[in-house]
Amino acid sequence: MNQNGNALFLILIAVVLFAALSYAITQSDRGGGNVSSETNAIASTTIVQYASAVASGVTRMQLRGISLDDIEFDEPPDSENEPNKQVFHPLGGGVAWQNVDPNAVVQDGSTTPGWSFKESPIENVGTSESDEMIRLYGVRKGVCEEINKRLTGSKDIPVVTTVGSEIQDSDVAGLLSACYEPEDTPGVYVYYSVLVPR
């Protein structure tokens, strides 16, 4: 009789555990947005922190007397060329090259996501000269929203007019960093961060 009671007790525990597991799976399916929002938050943090690390590397080089015009952003192994002028070399800026987090970008073949280093004037940042900046093309919309929430307090993504690589829009005026949608390529999102205002 005692063994029958123990068996019944074990069966009840198994049923309760199965029910709990089923509930957890159902909730995780419904709450997929939560997992996605956490992924977006982590990816946005990684992007912003990397841009900050690159800016610090550029500043270190400038403090050693290297002109901004001489600083290079070559990806390894190309950074072996004149290493003291390379941001991504221990003898230069000392910044470790970081591949783009696959969770941060769209990978459906519609864009070629990746870091780039361009000059573009941002209104109300420095002078009217072009500012040195890092950009990431092909950012996922949710990550773009998280970046802007982190930087500006709003998830709104400005639609920006660009001419070539130049940003020409007052919606990002005064912003050292932001994520935007180019007017001529809707659905593509771009993050930028000014490394050195001019």
C-alpha positions as CSV (number, residue, x, y, z in Angstrom):
1,M,0.0,0.0,0.0
2,N,2.9,2.3,0.9
3,Q,4.6,1.7,-2.5
4,N,1.3,2.5,-4.3
5,G,1.2,5.8,-2.4
6,N,4.8,6.6,-3.4
7,A,4.1,5.7,-7.0
8,L,1.0,7.9,-7.1
9,F,3.0,10.8,-5.5
10,L,5.7,10.5,-8.1
11,I,3.1,10.5,-10.9
12,L,1.5,13.6,-9.5
13,I,4.9,15.3,-9.3
14,A,5.6,14.3,-12.9
15,V,2.2,15.8,-14.0
16,V,2.9,19.0,-12.2
17,L,6.4,19.3,-13.7
18,F,5.0,18.6,-17.2
19,A,2.3,21.2,-16.7
20,A,4.9,23.8,-15.5
21,L,7.2,23.0,-18.5
22,S,4.3,23.4,-20.9
23,Y,3.3,26.7,-19.4
24,A,6.9,28.0,-19.6
25,I,7.2,27.0,-23.3
26,T,3.8,28.6,-24.1
27,Q,4.8,31.9,-22.3
28,S,8.2,32.0,-24.0
29,D,6.5,31.6,-27.4
30,R,4.1,34.5,-26.5
31,G,6.8,36.6,-25.0
32,G,9.3,36.3,-27.9
33,G,9.3,40.1,-28.0
34,N,10.9,40.2,-24.5
35,V,13.8,38.0,-25.7
36,S,14.1,40.1,-28.8
37,S,14.1,43.4,-26.8
38,E,16.9,42.0,-24.6
39,T,18.9,41.0,-27.7
40,N,18.3,44.5,-29.2
41,A,19.4,46.1,-25.9
42,I,22.6,44.1,-25.8
43,A,23.4,44.7,-29.5
44,S,22.8,48.4,-29.1
45,T,25.1,48.6,-26.1
46,T,27.8,46.7,-28.0
47,I,27.6,49.1,-31.0
48,V,27.7,52.3,-28.8
49,Q,30.5,51.0,-26.7
50,Y,32.6,50.0,-29.7
51,A,32.2,53.5,-31.2
52,S,33.3,55.0,-27.9
53,A,36.4,52.7,-27.9
54,V,37.3,53.8,-31.4
55,A,36.9,57.5,-30.4
56,S,39.2,56.9,-27.4
57,G,41.8,55.3,-29.7
58,V,41.7,58.3,-32.0
59,T,42.1,60.7,-29.0
60,R,45.1,58.7,-27.7
61,M,46.8,59.0,-31.1
62,Q,46.1,62.8,-31.3
63,L,47.6,63.2,-27.8
64,R,50.8,61.6,-29.2
65,G,50.9,64.2,-31.9
66,I,49.4,62.3,-34.8
67,S,47.3,64.5,-37.0
68,L,43.7,63.5,-37.7
69,D,44.5,63.7,-41.4
70,D,47.2,61.0,-40.9
71,I,45.1,58.6,-38.8
72,E,44.0,55.5,-40.7
73,F,41.1,53.0,-40.0
74,D,42.4,50.0,-41.9
75,E,41.0,46.6,-40.8
76,P,43.6,44.0,-39.8
77,P,45.8,42.7,-41.5
78,D,45.9,46.0,-43.5
79,S,46.6,47.8,-40.3
80,E,50.2,46.6,-40.4
81,N,50.8,49.3,-42.9
82,E,52.3,52.3,-40.9
83,P,51.0,50.8,-37.7
84,N,51.6,53.9,-35.6
85,K,49.0,55.7,-37.7
86,Q,46.5,52.9,-37.5
87,V,43.6,53.0,-35.0
88,F,43.3,49.2,-35.0
89,H,46.9,48.4,-34.2
90,P,48.7,48.2,-30.8
91,L,51.3,50.8,-31.9
92,G,48.5,53.1,-33.1
93,G,45.2,53.6,-31.3
94,G,45.4,50.2,-29.6
95,V,41.7,49.4,-30.4
96,A,40.9,45.8,-31.1
97,W,39.0,45.3,-34.4
98,Q,35.5,44.0,-33.7
99,N,33.4,42.3,-36.3
100,V,29.8,43.4,-36.4
101,D,27.5,41.6,-34.0
102,P,25.2,39.4,-36.2
103,N,22.3,40.2,-33.9
104,A,22.7,43.9,-34.6
105,V,22.3,43.9,-38.4
106,V,20.0,42.6,-41.1
107,Q,21.5,39.6,-42.9
108,D,19.0,38.9,-45.7
109,G,21.2,40.0,-48.5
110,S,19.4,43.3,-49.0
111,T,22.3,45.3,-47.6
112,T,26.0,44.7,-46.8
113,P,26.2,45.5,-43.2
114,G,29.6,46.7,-41.8
115,W,31.6,49.4,-40.2
116,S,32.8,52.3,-42.2
117,F,34.7,55.5,-41.5
118,K,33.5,58.6,-43.3
119,E,33.6,62.4,-42.9
120,S,30.3,64.3,-42.9
121,P,29.3,67.6,-41.4
122,I,26.6,67.3,-38.6
123,E,24.8,70.6,-38.0
124,N,25.6,72.2,-34.7
125,V,28.5,69.8,-34.0
126,G,31.9,71.5,-34.2
127,T,32.2,73.9,-37.2
128,S,30.8,73.5,-40.7
129,E,33.7,71.3,-41.7
130,S,33.1,67.5,-42.0
131,D,33.3,65.5,-38.8
132,E,35.2,62.2,-38.7
133,M,32.7,59.5,-37.8
134,I,32.2,55.8,-37.6
135,R,29.1,54.3,-39.2
136,L,27.3,51.0,-39.2
137,Y,25.0,50.2,-42.2
138,G,22.2,47.7,-42.1
139,V,21.3,48.0,-38.4
140,R,18.1,46.1,-37.5
141,K,15.2,48.4,-36.8
142,G,14.7,47.2,-33.2
143,V,18.4,47.8,-32.5
144,C,18.2,51.2,-34.1
145,E,15.3,52.1,-31.8
146,E,17.2,50.9,-28.8
147,I,20.3,53.0,-29.8
148,N,18.2,56.1,-30.1
149,K,16.4,55.4,-26.8
150,R,19.8,55.1,-25.1
151,L,21.2,58.2,-26.7
152,T,18.2,60.6,-27.0
153,G,15.6,59.1,-24.7
154,S,13.3,58.4,-27.7
155,K,12.9,55.3,-29.9
156,D,12.0,57.6,-32.8
157,I,14.1,57.0,-35.9
158,P,14.7,60.2,-37.9
159,V,14.4,60.0,-41.7
160,V,17.5,61.8,-43.0
161,T,18.4,63.4,-46.3
162,T,21.8,62.3,-47.5
163,V,23.9,63.4,-50.4
164,G,26.5,60.7,-51.1
165,S,28.0,60.0,-47.7
166,E,27.0,63.4,-46.3
167,I,24.2,63.7,-43.8
168,Q,22.1,66.8,-44.5
169,D,19.3,67.0,-42.1
170,S,18.4,69.1,-39.0
171,D,16.7,66.1,-37.3
172,V,20.1,65.0,-36.2
173,A,21.5,68.5,-35.6
174,G,23.6,68.6,-32.5
175,L,23.7,64.8,-32.0
176,L,27.1,63.3,-31.8
177,S,25.6,59.9,-32.2
178,A,22.2,58.6,-33.5
179,C,20.6,56.0,-35.7
180,Y,18.7,57.1,-38.8
181,E,16.9,56.0,-41.9
182,P,18.2,57.5,-45.1
183,E,15.3,59.1,-47.1
184,D,16.5,57.5,-50.4
185,T,16.8,54.0,-48.9
186,P,13.7,53.4,-46.7
187,G,13.9,50.4,-44.5
188,V,17.7,50.6,-44.2
189,Y,19.0,51.9,-40.9
190,V,22.4,53.5,-40.2
191,Y,24.1,54.3,-37.0
192,Y,26.7,57.0,-36.8
193,S,28.9,58.4,-34.1
194,V,31.2,61.4,-34.4
195,L,34.7,60.4,-33.4
196,V,36.2,63.9,-33.7
197,P,34.1,67.0,-34.2
198,R,35.9,69.6,-36.4
